[in-house]
């Protein structure tokens, strides 16, 4: 599982992948995947789906402040993201 550091509108993984937030609902990954957030659910153009449950995501990841333990938690709604 990758670890993510969230720096404002940019998230960087321990594996070198980046995700740039381009609007309140849309984010774009360095691998070309576009993620769209609809309420508590985020859908990727690659077919992935993540649903936020508090600080946890359905992929088993969690977010604490500006650190996430997996991709799904990167999209968890926070004031700084």
Secondary structure, DSSP 8 states (H G I E B T S, - for coil): ---EEEETTEEEETTS-EEEE-SSSEEEETTS-EEEEETTEEEETTS-EEEEETTEETTS-BEETTEESSHHHHTS--TT-
